[in-house]
């Protein structure tokens, strides 16, 4: 699949390129009711995944920029650190690849949705949901203290940030409108 245009694809017309998320039938963020802090977290998560996949420092800069623009100079880098902690735990404990989409894509991959669901379960204190979310995120029946601890830490920060204003419309509207291919983190 090619990334033909940076315009959002609200509906595919015959012969028009669409992003991988749309082509695979992945849900849209708007359909899932993501909060502003969840949207920022998802984009930061995607950028950090790209750091591991590409080995480039540019996605790291993007993660910091997104978080600082939306959360401020104090909380932005903290979000990146907590997201990185969760991703490191997932990489250490998950034995198969992890699908993610690029920063700004409006679709959500199944693996991203599993992580978002885990974080929501932690925020809502749904312990059954936490255990189910861990099993889905780790893709194995046994849960882990490392991933659970990282998820609880990130969810606690999300709750704290949700009580402050998060600007859901960033200064980079083209970033939010990108349509891109799915990538698998190994």
HELIX and SHEET records of a PDB file:
HELIX    1   1 UNK A   20  UNK A   23  1                                   4    
HELIX    2   2 UNK A   29  UNK A   32  1                                   4    
HELIX    3   3 UNK A   36  UNK A   54  1                                  19    
HELIX    4   4 UNK A   58  UNK A   93  1                                  36    
HELIX    5   5 UNK A  110  UNK A  123  1                                  14    
HELIX    6   6 UNK A  127  UNK A  138  1                                  12    
HELIX    7   7 UNK A  145  UNK A  162  1                                  18    
HELIX    8   8 UNK A  173  UNK A  176  1                                   4    
SHEET    1   A 2 UNK A  98  UNK A 100  0                                        
SHEET    2   A 2 UNK A 183  UNK A 185 -1                                        
END                                                                             
